[in-house]
């Protein structure tokens, strides 16, 4: 194994301890992934020769979605008035734009359906009255929660795209695992934590994986590491 393989991204830690066990989270650098790529070919090309028995490959949901034509240029999205209005009431967080701009809110309306988003907005208002946070995304569901808008530091051209959640993340993870010969997880991680969208096997649990990746070892901007390897240290 090369020394580079065992290097963390800038500002990140290579090893994280979960339940008394040390895990390496080794970033894997790739080319800029687009809808011209088959993600199975990508994981085989960049990760297969680096992996050992017992390793798990984790892939960012955004990179997987880009290969499924789930990345949409901002100029191709025409927000309706409802999207403009609802986006004004979204709480901004350090994790990103979320549904706080008309274009991302429009895609949430299309992905989840107008009735569900309106009900989620109503629940959010009730939650705020009761001093509870996060009810909107709980009700709207993972498709809304996983929508990414353009943020500072995102690799061009995706700094002008809205990226939706991947199609069938559980089935996609299993397909990638068959091609790679190792377990694969598709993950939505940011600086606030990790959400496991798809995993090709039962163990470790999704909760354990989320803890292992909870500090976002891949980073949020121009690292060009849309995947990484989990390995017991």
Secondary structure, DSSP 8 states (H G I E B T S, - for coil): --TGGG---TT--SEEEETTEEEEEEEE------TTS-HHHHHHHHTGGG--TT-EEEEEHHHHHHHTT-EEEGGG----HHHHHHHTT---BTTB-TT-SHHHHHHHHHHH-HHHHHHHHHHHHHHHHTT---HHHHHH-HHHHT-B---TT--TTGGGEEE---TTHHHHHHHHHHHHTSEEEEEEEETTEEEEEEESSSSS-HHHHHHHTTT-TT-SSTT---EEEEEE-
